[in-house]
Amino acid sequence: MLDITSTQPVATFCGECNCGCPQLFVDESAPLEKRIVLTDDFGSQVRMSTAQFGDLLAQAKSGALDTVV
């Protein structure tokens, strides 16, 4: 489980309801390869490095992920 006291919230996705919206955090206390945290509304989380997250952003910006939505 994510310790919210050691994280910096960056973004909330959805935000229009009370479903426990997915969120993006930076966990400064985590090892570098697990610093970025994406949570979902089911209580799960994905951890990745800042480099991996940067690659995700680059692919999204380039349109490579447009077919997903």
Stockholm file with secondary structure:
# STOCKHOLM 1.0

chainA/1-69         MLDITSTQPVATFCGECNCGCPQLFVDESAPLEKRIVLTDDFGSQVRMSTAQFGDLLAQAKSGALDTVV
#=GR chainA/1-69 SS CCCGGGEEEEEESCCSSSSCCCEEEEETTSCGGGCEEEECTTSCEEEECHHHHHHHHHHHHHTTTGGGC
#=GC SS_cons        CCCGGGEEEEEESCCSSSSCCCEEEEETTSCGGGCEEEECTTSCEEEECHHHHHHHHHHHHHTTTGGGC
//
